[in-house]
Amino acid sequence: MHARLLVPLRSVPTVRGGAGYWTRLLPLLAVLACVTRVPSFTRPLWNPGEGYLAVQAGLLAHGGELYETVVDRKSPLVPWLYQAAFAVAGAESLTPLRILAVLAQFATAVALASLARRRWGDSAGRTAGVMYHPAAPAGGGVRGGGGGGRGGAVPARGGGGQAVGRLVRPA
C-alpha cells in the first residue's frame, strides 16, 4: 500500500515574480557596490600588497613563470588579473583593477542574492544581496582592506558571504 502526502513537500520556497524582482534589485546592488568601493578610488598610493602583485604581474608580462620566477602562496588568479589589466590599460594606474573589484563585488552580491532567494525566498534574497556590501571588507586598496587577506577582485570572499549567510538563515 502506498501512502500519499496530504501537503506537498517543499524543500525550496516558491520563487515568485521573476523579472520584476531582478529589475529592482540589480540597480540597487550596483549602486551599493560602487558606493562601498569609493574609498579604494580615493587613495592615490599603492599599499605593499598591491605593489607586490604589480611586481608579480610585471615579471609575468616579461616572460616570468608562476611559481618559478614569480612566487606567491596564493592561487594565480590575482597576479593574472593584474597582468591582464596592465596589458590593456598600462601599469601606471590601478583604476582598471579597482573597477574589476567593483564588478566582482557586484557579481558576488548577485550570486549571493540568487542563492538565498532560491533557498529561503524573495525577502531573504534581497537581504543577502544588500547586506553583503557592508559585510564584505571594503575600502582599502584594490583588494578590499579589512583583514589583510587577498580578495577584492575575486568574487565570493569568505567573510562577507558567511556573515550574510548567518544574517539570512532562519533560526
Secondary structure, DSSP 8 states (H G I E B T S, - for coil): -----SS---SS-----SHHHHHHHHHHHHHHHHHHHHHHHH--S--HHHHHHHHHHHHHHTT--BTTTB--SS-THHHHHHHHHHHHH-TT-SHHHHHHHHHHHHHHHHHHHHHHHHHH-HHHHHHHHHHHHHHS--SSSTT--TTS-S-SSSS--HHHHHHHHHHHS--
